[in-house]
Amino acid sequence: MNSNKKFFSRIGFNYLIYAVFSLVITMILANIIAYTSPEILNNINTSTTITAICNYILPLPVFIYLMGKLDSKKLEIHKINARTFLKYLCITFTLMWIGNIIGVIITTSLSGAIQSDISNPIQDLINSTGIWLNIVLISIIGPVFEEFFFRKLLIDRTIKYGARTSIVLSAVMFGLFHGNLNQFFYSALIGGFFAYVYIKTGKITYTILLHMIINLLGSVVSLFLNSSVTNLITGTINPFDLIFVLLYLAILIITLIIGLTNLLNYKQAKFNGQKTEISLQKPLKTIFLNLGMFCFIIFFTIKMVLQVIN
């Protein structure tokens, strides 16, 4: 195995170790709590908070240590104005919708083939937890840690292989890391775009804000939207529900038009002086066909398969 393959293999193993470490910590803590205070796990808000701590906070020192052993490079910083940020937000929202549509089509087809509904874990979580927990965990804490893990730590170490290599790697790993088929497609699409934004600007705060907004729309605004739509369908019509649904549809249409227009007009990305230091003759083969990445992909593919058949 050449040095470049070894490098990406280490990347794969690092993220696999992080995932397994999080899973083991969660299982150990859950068993301790189940033995000492089982009533705690009966509360969905409490159990979700514990899972978030095990997924994000407790593994952090180990993961930073592992990634810190790999050379990193600081990206050039370029500020963007409010207009550009809004354009990026529209593109993010559009990619999320495209990914959602792909995911729905595939999961619906699979549901028909196996004659069983495929659950959406994140939607089940949103519907069953409190709104403030959705805001804190899904709309704030999740985006901060995920952007740090899958953009900052990953791209700073892979940018030497070129922007496109970092974008593809960030997209695939971010999509797989969610561990379920429902989220894979839109997570991969917006993950790749967040990688693009981070490389172009050098500021992780931009991608964190984009991530926060898109998660807030999916976890909080969607709850109000579903409630308003249900009220209108059942005939419980009030001015707030009607105005809210019409306003949402108007913003959705405008956002999709702007997002699609910018995506269709896309020609070639320019990365403000970011140069490829190491050119790979066979990039996809070098990035993914190595032991570490293979184990990472297999691990999360199995998770997605189990999610489909369970």
N, C-alpha and C positions, 0 to 999 in steps of 0.2 A: 504494500500500500504506500503510495507516494505521500509527501508531506501535506499536500493540499487535501487529499482524502482523509488523512489522519486528523487534520484540523476540523473538518466538518463532522467526522466521526465523534470527536470530543464534544462538539456542540450538541450532537444528537444525544450522547450519553448524559451530558449535563442536564438537559431538559427532561430526560427520562428519569434521572435520579431525583430531580425536583418533584416530578409527578408522583413517583413511587413513595418518596419521603412524605409528601403531603397526604397520600392515601394511608400510609402506615400510621402517621401521627393521628389522623382522624379516627382510624379504627381503635387505636390504643385509648385515646381520650374518650371515645364513645363507650367503650367497654368499662372504663373506670367509672364514668358517670352513671352508666346503667347499673353498676354494682352498688354504688354509694347513694346516688340520688336519681333513680330512674324517672321520676316525675319531670325532671328537667327536659329530657328528650321528648316528652309528649307535647311540649310547646314548640310549634314550628318556627317561631321567631327566634327562640333561644338556640335550638338545634342548628338553624341556618347560620346564626352568628358564630357558633362554635366551628362549623364547617369553614366559614370564611376565614377565621383566625388560623385554622390549620392549613388552608390553601395559600394564604397570602403572607401572613406575618411570621409564623413559626419557621417555615422553611427558608425565609429570606436570608439569614446569615450564611447558611450552607450554600445557597445558590450564588450569592455574591462572591463567596470564597472560590467556588468552582469556576465561575466566569472570570474572576479577577486573575486567574492563572493564564488567561489568554490575552495576547496583546490587543490593545484597543487604540482607536484614533478619534480625536475630537473632530466633529463636523464643523464646517464653516457656518456661522450664524447669519441669517438673513431675515429681517423682520418683514412681515406682510401687513397690508392695511386691512381695514374692516371689510372692504368690498371683496378682496381676495379670500378672506376667511369665510365670508358668506357663500362664495362660489364653491369653496372646498366643502362646506357644510351641505350644500345642495347635491354635490357629487356623492358625498358619503351617503346621504339619504337615498339617492337613486340607486347606488350600488347595493344598499341594504334591501331595497325593494326587489331588485333583480335577483339577488341571492335568495331572498325569501320565496319568490315565485318558483325558482328552480328547486328549492328544498321541498316546497309543498307538492310540486308535480312528482318528484321522485318518491317522497314518503307516501303520497297517496297511491302511487302505482304499486309500491311495495306492500302497502296495507292490503290492497286488493289481491295481490299475488299470494300473500301469506294468510289472508282472511283474518286479519287482526289489526286493530288500530295501533299506530306507532305514536307513543306519547311524546310530548314536547316538554322535557324536564324544566327548561327555563320558564316556559309559560305556566306550567303547573306551580312553580315556585312563586312567580309574580302574583298569581291568583290566590295563593294560600297564605302569603305573608302580609304583614302590615305595610301600609303605604310609606311610613317613615323608614322602615327597614329597607324597603325598595330604594328609597332615595339615598340612604346612607351607604348601603352595601353595593347595590347594582349600579347606581348612578354616580357615586363618588369614589368609594374605596376600590371597587373593581377596576374602573378605568385607570386610576393612578398606578396600581400595581401591574396591571396587564401591559400598559404602555412602557413602564420601566423594564419589565421582563422581555417583551417581544419586540420592542423598538429600540430603546436605549441600550440595554445590555447586548442585544443580538446584533444590531446594525453597527454599533461602534466597533465591533470585532470582525464584522464581515465586509465592511465597506471597502476594504482594500482590494476585494475581488470585483468591485464594481457595483454601481447602484442597482442594476437589474438583478444581479445575483442576490443582493440583500433583500430586495422587494419580493422576489419569488420565494425565498427561504422564509421570510417573515410571514407571508401570506399562508403558505402551506402549513407551517408549524402552528400558527395561531388558529387556523381553521381546525386542524386535528386536535389541538389541545382542549377544545371544548368538549370533545368526547361524545358527541351525538350528531346524528345525521341532520337533524332539523337546523342546527346552527352552523354546520360546517361551511356551507356555500356562501352565506352572507358574511360570516366571520373571515373567511379567506379573502373575499373581495375587498371588504373594508380594511382588513389587516394589511393587504398589499397597498391600498391607497394611503393608509396612515404611514406606512413605511416610506412611500413616495414623499409625503408632506414633511416627514421628519428629515429625510435626506436633503430635500430642497431648502428647508429653513434652518435646520440644525437646532431647532427648539422643540423639545419634547412637550412643552406646555401647550402648543397648538394641537397636537394629536390628543393630548389628555382632554382638552376642552371639547374637541370634536367627539371624542368617545363618550364623554359625560353627557353631552346633549343628545346623542343618538340613543344612549341607554335610558336617559330620562324619558324620551319620547316612547320608547318601547315598554318601559316598566311602570310609569306613572300616568302619562298622558293617555296611553292605550286603555288603561282601566276606566278612566273617565269617559273616553270615547265609547267603549263597549257598553257602559252603563247608559249613556245617552242614546245610543242606537237601539238598545233593548227597550228603553222607555218609549221611543218613537214607534217601534214595531208593535209593541203591546197596546199602543193607544194612549199611554200616559204622557201626553204632550205638554211640555211647558216651554216658555220662550228660551230659557237657558240652554236646554238640550238642543233645540233647533238651531240656535245661533252658534253653539259650540260645534256641532256637526258640519254646518255650512262653512264656518270659518276654517275648520280643519281641512275640509275638502278643497277649499280655495287655496290654502297654503300648500297642500299636497300637490295640486296640479301645477302651481307656479314653480314649486321646488323641483318637481320632476322635469318640467320643461327646461329650466335652467341647467339642471344636472345632465340631462340627456344631450342638450345642445353642446355643452362643454366637452362631454365625452366623445361625441361624434366629430367635433372640430379638433380633437386631439390629434396631433401629428407626431411629434417626437419630444420626449421629455428632455429638459435641460436642467442640469443639476448644479449650476452656479459654481463651476470650477472643481467639482468633485471628480477626481481622476482615478481611473482603474490602475492600481499598482501591480496587481497580479492578474494576468489574463488566463482564463481557463479554456483549453481547446475543446473540451467536452464538458461544459458547465453542469448540465443536469446530471450526467453520469457521476461527475466528481462530487457534487453536492449530496446526492441522495443514495448512490450505490456504494455505501460503506456500512460497516457493522453498526456504528452508533445510530445513524439515521434509520437504518433498517429496523433496529430494535424499537426505536421511537415510533416509527410508522406502524409497525405490527402491534405494539401495545395499544395505541389509540384506535387502530382499526378494529381490534378485538372489542374495545369498549363500545364502539359504535355498533358493531354487530350484535353485541349483547343487549344494547339499548333497543335495537330493532326487534329482536325475537322475544324479549321479556314483556 
